[in-house]
Amino acid sequence: MLRQDSLSKTSEAEQTITEQIGFPVVVKPLCGGSTVGLTKVYAPAELEAALHAVHEQHDDALVERLFEGRELTV
């Protein structure tokens, strides 16, 4: 999870995500459900824009590894 006030440390976040999760990832609002507000990020260069998109409307962003496939909600 990345808080909006941590955006000044985006390069640190990119490094941590690259080392611990790898790419591709999804970036989405922590408070959302399903795929609402979700952005697929395939390279570190795309990460900052995806985080800014979430933080324009939400305080917290969730970054998770991307698993391709069909979305199912139960």
C-alpha positions in Angstrom: 0.0 0.0 0.0 1.3 3.5 -0.9 -0.1 6.5 0.8 -0.6 9.8 -1.1 1.9 11.5 1.1 4.6 9.0 0.1 4.7 10.1 -3.5 7.8 12.2 -2.9 9.5 8.8 -2.5 8.3 7.4 -5.8 11.7 6.2 -6.8 12.0 4.3 -3.5 8.6 2.8 -4.2 9.6 1.8 -7.7 12.8 0.1 -6.4 10.9 -1.8 -3.7 8.2 -2.9 -6.1 10.7 -4.0 -8.7 12.7 -6.0 -6.1 9.9 -7.5 -4.1 7.0 -7.9 -6.6 8.4 -7.4 -10.1 6.4 -6.4 -13.1 3.7 -6.4 -14.4 1.6 -5.1 -11.5 -1.8 -3.6 -11.0 -2.3 -0.3 -9.2 -5.7 0.4 -7.7 -7.4 2.4 -4.9 -7.2 0.5 -1.6 -10.9 1.4 -0.9 -12.3 0.2 -4.2 -13.7 -3.1 -5.3 -13.4 -5.3 -8.3 -11.5 -3.5 -11.1 -12.8 0.0 -10.4 -9.9 2.5 -10.9 -7.4 -0.3 -11.7 -4.4 0.4 -13.9 -2.1 -2.3 -15.4 1.6 -1.3 -15.2 4.0 -3.3 -17.3 7.2 -1.4 -16.6 8.7 0.8 -13.8 8.5 3.9 -16.1 4.6 3.6 -16.0 4.3 3.3 -12.2 4.4 7.0 -11.2 1.6 7.9 -13.6 -0.5 5.1 -12.3 0.0 6.1 -8.7 -0.8 9.7 -9.5 -4.0 8.6 -11.2 -5.2 6.8 -8.0 -4.1 9.5 -5.7 -6.1 12.2 -7.5 -9.2 10.7 -5.9 -8.0 8.4 -3.1 -5.5 8.6 -0.3 -4.1 5.0 -0.6 -3.1 2.9 -3.5 -2.7 -0.9 -3.6 0.0 -2.4 -5.8 -0.3 -6.1 -6.5 1.3 -8.6 -9.0 -0.8 -8.8 -12.2 -2.3 -12.2 -13.0 -3.8 -12.2 -16.4 -7.2 -13.9 -16.9 -10.9 -13.4 -16.5 -12.1 -11.5 -13.5 -14.7 -13.3 -11.4 -16.6 -11.8 -8.4 -18.3 -14.1 -6.0 
